[in-house]
Structure formats: structure tokens, C-alpha cells
Amino acid sequence: MNTIFEVNLLGLYFLYGLSFYTMGLAIALQYRSYSSFRLASSLSLLAAFGLFHGLSEWGSVFVPFQVPNFGSLPTWKLIVIQRLLQAVSHFFLFLFGIKLISDTNTKRRWLYFLPFIAMVIWLLQFIRFVSYMGSPKNLIDWLVVSESWSRYILAFPGGILAAYGLALQVHDVKKIGDRSVLTNLFGAIAALLFFAFFSGLVIPQNVGGLSRVLNAATFKAGVGLPVEFFRTGTAFMIAWCITSMLSVFELEKQRQLDESHKVQAVLKERERFARDLHDDVIQVIYGIGINLQIISQMIAKNERKAFDQLNESIQKLNLVIANLRRYIHQLEYKEEYNLVELLSQAIKEIGSSSPGIEIKYDFDKLPERIQPAFQVVRWEKQVQQIVREALHNVVRHARASRAEVSLIYFGDCLKVTISDDGRGISKEEYQNLAKNPAANTHKRGLYNMRARTELLQGSFMVKSSAGKGTTVAVTIPLQNNVNNSTDVTVKGGSLGSGN
């Protein structure tokens, strides 16, 4: 077994370097600027560690240590660069761990000095290799010593602190609720501890101190396998766990998108509620206000009639209270609605309170279950409010004697038409009404009808001319897979002066 590893030692170095380089590249390419995780701002340091460490270990493959000519200056320059890259990679790992710890606990900002102090100490002893350039034997010995110091004062504490820094992120990662990400995080913590031991404490040769007991030779003698085998396994483990753990940012992004969709849903629901309040509550209160003005003028002339009008206003106020209670109930419970019943209810309510206008209605046969092509909560209520708003406009503004509501089912779409024989709307007046109604309550009715239609992804059309009445047509696309088992139809009904 030992012979196999010794023959393929360069292959182990290559795989070791490839693992770290791949990890560094994967982290560098991961877009995470949107992330709120503390880990995100520190990963660039881990990426630098992976890239530099991979390059330095590949140096063991492409710049053989046992060169035949120790005096070849270009070769030794490459080896010096290799040692420098190795130390720089250890420095970035050290800095990664410190940043994670200090970002988690702001009281430990002073720890930032530690990796820089360690790097300066290593550089001060490393530059002494210049004085050995004329002596190949002393030069090679000193480069071994430099590598050992790099592992002791940079790699070992870097691995320990990086593992500790990741351990501090467990609480944040748990919020994502993904077991695989958490498992990979624990795997990365364990792998970094292995790295601290195999790459930080097991140094190439005996340079005194702890290395007398623990070095590459004593490790191989005790375990039976070269330390490079364990380093390569550790590299695979670190690369696998870290790159797999990067999915936490995609999960976080998805969670943010889900939250955004929830916020949009809430905003749409608020907008719907505002429209409902306007159509069902404000319209009635507006009518009550006009009625009270009439009562104030009438009370001195005809007290009995004023009293009747007052009772009617009280009934309408009770209706407003009932509607508000219904809205509150709708916010808590999901109800099933029947479109025909809802439209009939709206027509009867408006017809009974407007005896001067005859309202006719004609509804096509509808399937038992009918759904718009674009799912909208309580879509039947949206259609009802469109009809209600259109009829309110007829009563209040059209000066009409007749109105008609039709519901036509085409299979792939549903068409609702509200027409009257009133004074109509000129082109200029319609364009003025169609503008944003924020400044004028009367304009909001047309705006709300259009907004409700757009919510159903339907088409909204107003056809009118001065003196020739108005027709409001709403077309709603439907799903094709409806159940046609039961039909509901209402034909030839009328309310108002015709009853």
C-alpha cells in the first residue's frame, strides 16, 4: 500500500490542489450580494484561500522539490513563489475565521490583528532565504523551515478559527430549515479541524519542538500511510461540504422571493378591500348623506315623510354595518360563491332602492364549477362589484329609466354587459373619468371597474355617446376544463318600476 501511494504521490498533490482550486472557483462565482447571512461577506476570503492553496500545491507537481541542479536560480525562484503562495493561502484561511468570529461578536474586532501579526512574523523569517542563495543546501533547509512555520503559525490557527467561525453560523443556517445544508455545515466544520491537524501540525521534517514527535515521517511510521493521503481526503471533504453548502444562498433567495410574493398578495388584498369599501360602503354612506340633507330641508314641511326617510337611512346604515361584518368574516374564512346568486343579489338591492329605474337581467346557463383562466381569490365577488358599481353609476349619473344586465357564457370566456338608456358619456368626459381617481371620489367607480377587470386578466370596454346611453362590457377568460354537470340559469327577470 505504501508503495502505491509513494509512486502516486504527485497524483495526490494534484488532486489535493484541484479540490481546493475548484472550491475557490465555485465560491468566487457564487452571486450572494443580496444575502443577509454573515457568512456571505466572508466567503471571498475562503475563495482566496482555495485558489491560492490549490496553486501552491500544484507547485509540488510542476516544480519538483528534488531538482538535480540546486544552483539553478530560476527553479528556486519558483519554489520560493510556491512557499509564498502557500503562506498567503494560510493567511486568508486565518483571516476568514477571524472575520466570521468578529462579525458574529462585534466585541472581538481586535482579533483582526492576529492574522496580520502572524503573517508579518512569517515574512520576516522567510526573507532570510535571500542570504542563502549561494548555498543550495542551506537554502533548501531554510525553505523547509519556512514551510513548517507557515503551517504552525498560520495554517493550524486558521483551520481551528475557521471551524469555530462556521460553528457560530449554525443558528442562522437553521432558520433556512434545510437539513442537507446544516449537515454540510457540520461536515465543513469537521473537515477544517482535520485540516488544522493534518496540514497545520504534521510538518514535512523535524525542525525542533513539537516536530520532533509529530512530523511527516513519524506520522507515516505510526499510521502506516503518508500524511498526503489524509490531506487529500480532507481537501475532498472541505471542497464537497463547502460547495454543497452554497445552496443556502439559493434557498435564501427563494425564501426572499416567497416573502415578496406574500407581500404582493397582501398589497393586492388591501387594494381589493379598498375597492370593496368604496363600492359597498362609501357609495351607500354617500347616498345616506344626500338623504340626510333632504331630510334636513323636509323636516319643517313634512315631518312624517322626513321620519320615513330617516328610517330608510337607518336601514341603509344597518346594511353598511352588515357589509363591514361580512368583509371581516371574509378576511378570516374562505367562502364558496355562486356568480348568478351574487349578481341577482346586487341587482335586487339596487333595484329595490331605486324605484325610478327598471333593471332587467338575462343570465346564460353556467356550469356548476366555473373558474377564470387566472386564479383570483373570490373572483365572483369581483364580478359582482363590477356590476354593482356600474348600476350605481346608472342610478346616480345616467338619468336613465332602464338598465339591463346580461351574462353570456362562451365556453372559453364569460361576458358581462351592463347597459342603460341614459344621457351617455362624451369622449372627452370618458377620458377625464378614466384618469387616476385619487383626487375625485366620483371618478373612482370607473377606475375600480377597470382595476377589477385587470385583476381577472380580462378586457374592459365602455361604449357610449352623448344622449345615447352607455354600455359597459367586461370579458373574462375562463379555464377550459370546467364541469358541465349542472346548469344554472336566470331568464327574463326585471326589477324596478316594471315590477
N, C-alpha and C positions, 0 to 999 in steps of 0.2 A: 504493500500500500504506500509506504514512504517513497519507494522508487517511482511509483506512478506520479505522485504529487511533485517530486523533485524534477522529473522530466517535464511536467506540465506547469511548472511554477510561473513561467511567463504568461501562460494562458490564464492562470488565476489572477495575476496582476491586471491583465487586460479586462477580464470580467468584472473585477473589483472597480476599476476605473470607469468602465462602461455603466455600471449600476449607478454610481454617484453622478456621472455626467448626464445620464438620462433623467434622473430625478431633478437635477438642477434645471435642465431644459424644460421639463414638464411644469415646474413651478413658475419659471420665468414667463412661460406662455399662458399661464392661467390669469384671466382677467378677473380682478377682485377689488377694484377701486370702490365699488358700491357696498362692499361688505362692512358690517358693523362689528365683526369679530376682531378682537385684539390680535389674534394670530395673523390676520391678513397683512397688517402693516409690517410684520417681522419676517414674513416668508421670503422677501427679496434677499435677506441675509443668508437664509438657508439655501436659496438658489445659488448664491455666490459660492457658498461652501461646496455645494455639489459640483459645480462647474470647475472650480479651481482644484478641488481634490481629485476629480476624475482626470484632469490634465496632468497633475503631478504624478499620479500612479501610473499613467501611461508612459511616463518618462522611464519607469523601470523596465518597460518593454522595448522602447525605442532608443534609450541611452543606456546600454548595458553597464553595470557597475564595474565589472572586471574587464576593463579595457586593456589592450596589450601595451599601449604607449601612454604611461602616466604623464608624460610631458606634453601631450597634445592639448594646447591651450583651448582650442575651440570645443573639444569634448568636455573639458572641465567647466567651461562656461555653461554648457547645457545642464551639467549636473548641479551646478550652483543655482541655476534658474529653477531646476526641479525642486531643490530643497526650499527655495524661497516660495515657490507656489504652494508647496505642502504646508509651510508655516502660515502663509496667508489664508489658506483654506481653514486651518485650525482656528485662526483668529476670527474668521467670520462665523464659525460654529459657536465659539465662545461669546461673540457679540450677539448672536441670535438668542442664546439662552438668557443673557443679561437683559436684553430688550424685552423679552417676554415677561421676565420676572418684574422688571421696573414698571412696565406698562400695567401689569396687574396690581402691583403695590407701589403707588407713587412715592411712598416714603423711602424707597430703596433706589432713588435716582443716582445716588453716589456710586452704585455698583458699576455704572458705565465706565468708570476709570479703570477697572480691573483688567479687561482685555487689552486696553491700550498700554497699560503699565507692563503687562506680561509680554506684549509684542515688542515694546522698546527694549526690555531686558534681553529678549532673544536676539534682536537685531544687533545689539551691542556686542554680544559674544560671537554672533555669526560673521560680522565683518572682519573678524580676526583671520579669516581664511586667506585674506589678501597677503598676509605676511608669510604664508606657507606655500605660495605659488611656485617657488623654486624648489620645493621639496615634496615630490609626489606622495611619499609615504606619510609625512606629517599632514599633508592636505587631505588625503583620504580619511585619516584618523579623525581629523577635525570635523569633516563633513558628517561622519557617523555621530560624533558627539553633538553636533548641531541638530541633527535629526532627533536624537534622543531627548534633547532639551525641548524641542518643539512638541514632542509627544507629551512630555511631563507637564510643562507649564501652560500649554495651550490646548492640546487635544483632550487630555484627561479632564481638566475642569470644564472644558467646553462641552464634552459629552454629558457630564453629570448635570451641569446647569441647564443645558438644552432639554434634557429629560425632565428636570424639575419644572422648567418653564412650561412645557407641554402639559405636565400634570396639573398645573394651575388652570388650564383651559378646559378641563373636564366638565366643570359646571356649565360653562357656556355651550359646549357642544351637546350636552344632554338636552338642551332646550329644543334642538332640532328634532329629537325623538327618533333618530335612526340608529339602530343597534350596530349596523356594519361600520358606520363612521366612528362610533365610540370604540368598537373593537380594534379598528385600525389605529386609533389614537393610542390605546394602551399598548398595541404592538410596537408603535414607533417609540414610545417611552422605553419599553424593554430593550429595543434594538439600540437605542442611543446609550443605554447603560452598558450593553455589551461592547459597543464601540469604545466607550471610555476605558474599558478594561483591555480589550484586545489591541486597540490602536493607541491607547494612552499610556498603559503601564507595561505592556510587553514590547520592549525596545529591541533594536537589532543586536546590540552587543553589550557586554559588561563595561559600563563606564563608571562604576562605583555606586555606593549607596544601595538602594533597592534593587538595582540591576544586577547586583551580584547573585541575588536569589531568583529574580524573575527577569529573564530576557528570552529572546527567540530560541536560543539553544537549550536552556533549561526547561522551557515550556515544551519543546518538542520531545525532550528526553522524558518528561513526566507524563505527557498526554499521549505521545506516540504519533502525533500529527503536527505538521508545521502550522504556525500561527496564521499564515496566509490563508489557509483553508477556512479558519473561523472568521477571519476578517472578510473574506469574500461572502460567506454566508450571512454575516452581519450586514454587509453592503446590500445584498439582495433584500434582506428583511426591511432595512430602512427605506430603500427605494420603493418597495412594494407598498408598505404601510403609508408612507407619506403621500405618494401619488394617488393611492386609493382614498386617502383622507381628504384630498382636494375636492371630492364630490360634495363636501359640506357646503362649499360656496354655491354650487348649483342648487342644492336643497334650500339654502338660504334665499337665493334669488327667486326660486319657485314660491317659497313662503311669502316673500315680499309681493310677488305678483298676485298671489291669492288674497293677501290683505288689501291690495289695491283694488281688486275686483269687489271685495266686500264693501270697501268704502264707496266705490261707484254705485253699488247696489243700494246702499243706504241713501246716497245722494239722490238717486232716481226715485226711491221710495218717498223721500221728503218732497221732491218735486211733484210726484203724484198726489201726495197728501195735500200739498198747497193747491193743486188744481181742484181736488175734490172739495176742499173747504170753500174755494171760490164758487164752484158750481152749485154745491148743495147748501152751503151755509150763508155765504156772503150775499148770494142772489136773493135768498129768502129774507135775510135781515134788511137788505136794501128795499125790498118790497114792503116790509113792515114799517120801515122808516117813512116811506111815502104815504102809507096808510095812516100812520100816526099824525102826519102833517094834515092830512084830510080831516081826521077826527078833531084836531085842534080848531079847525075852521068850522066844523059842523056842530060842535057840542053846544054852541049857543043857539043854533037854529033848530036842530032836530036831535034832541038828547037821546031819544030811543034808537034812532039809526046810528048815532055815534056809539052807543053802547053795543050794538050788534057788531059794528066794525071793530070795536075794541076786543070783543070776544074772538072774532076771527083772527086778529093779530096775536092774541094769546095762544090760540090753537097752532098758528104758524111757528110761534116761539117754541112751543112744545115739540113740534116737528123738528126744529133745529136741534133741540136737546137730544131727541131720539137719534138723529143722524150722527151727532157727535159721539154718542154712546156706541153706535154701530161702527164708526171708524176706529174707536178704541178697541172694540171687540175684534175687528179685522186685523189690527196690528198684532193680536195675540193668537188668533186662530185662523186656520185656513178653511175657507168655506167653498162649497160647490155652488155654482151659479148656473141658472138656465137663462140663456140670452133672451128668448122670447118673453119669458116672465118678467125679466128686468125691464125690457123695453115697454111692455104693456103697463108695468107699474109706473114708469116715468111718464108715459103718455096720459094715464088716468090722473096722476097727481096734478099735472099741469093743466089738463083739460077741465078738471073739477074746480080749479081756482081761477080759470079764465073763461067764463061762460060766454063771452062775446066772440069766441073763435071756435069754429068747428074743426076738430082734429080727426082725420081719418088715418087708418093704418092698414097695411096689407103685407103680411109676412109669408114668405115661401116656406115649403116643407124643409125642415132641417134634420140632419142625422142626430141620433141620440148623443153622440160624442163628436164634437167638432173642435178642432184646435187650429190656431193660426200657425203659419209656417215658422214664425219666430216666437219662441216661447216667452210669454209675458204673464206675470202673476196677475190673477183676476182680470184677464183680458176682457171678459164680458162686461165688467164694470166700466172699463174704458169706453166701450161702445155705447153703453147706457148713458154715460156722462156726455158723450158727443151729441147724442140725440137730445138729451135734456138741455144742454147749452144752446143747441140750435133752436129748440122750441121756445126757450126763454127769450132768445133774440127776436123770434117772431112775435111773441106776446108784447115785448117791451118796445121794439123799434120798428117793426114792419108795417104796423097799421093794417094788418091783414084780417080777413074774415074767415079764411080757410087755410088749413095746413094739412099736409099729407106726409106720412112716414111709410117707406117701403123697405122691405128686407128681401133681397134677391140672392139665392144660393146658386152658384155656377159650378160647384164641384171643387174647382181649384182656387176659388176666391169667393168672398162674400161682399155684397154691395149694399150699403145703407144710404138711402136718399131721403132728405127732408126738404120739402118744397112748400112755398106759400104763394098767395096771390097779392102780396103787399106792395109797398111802394118801390121795392127793389133797391139796389145799391149801384151808384155810378162807378165807373172805372177809377176815377180819382179818389173817391171815398173808400173804395175797397183797398187800394194801395196804401192809403193812410191808415186804415184799420189793421192791415197786415203787419205793420211795423211793430217793434217790440213794445208791449203794452205797459211797461213798468210805470209810466207816468200817468196812465189813464185806466181806471177800472173798467170802463165800458169796452175798451179795446181788447181786454184780456180774454173775453169769451172766444173770439175768433182765433186768437193766438193759442188758447188752450185746446180747441178742437184740432187745430193743425198739429200741436205737440203730441196729443194723444194718438193721432193717426200715425205720426212718425215713430212713436214708441212701438206700434204694431207693425212697423215696416210697410205701411200701406200708402195709398195715394189719396190726396185731399184736393177737392176741386169745388170752387164756388162759381156758379153761373148766375149772373144777374144783370139787369139793366134797369135804369130808372123807369118806374111805373109799370114794370112787367113781372114783378115778384122776384124771388130768389130761390135757387136750388143748391143745396149743399150735398155733395156726393162723396162718400168715403168707400174706398175699395180695399179690402184686407185679404192678403194671400193666405191660403189655407194649406194644411198638410193633406196629402192625397190618401193616406191610409186611415180614413175615418170609418167608424162602424155605422152602417146604414140600417140597423135592425129596427129602429123605432123612429117614426116621423112625428114632428110636432108642427102644427100649422094653425095660424090665426088668419081668417079671411074676412074682408069686408067690414071691419069694425070702425066705429066712429065715436068721438066724444065731443062734448061742447054743445053748441046751440042746436045741433042736429039731433040730440037725444031727447 
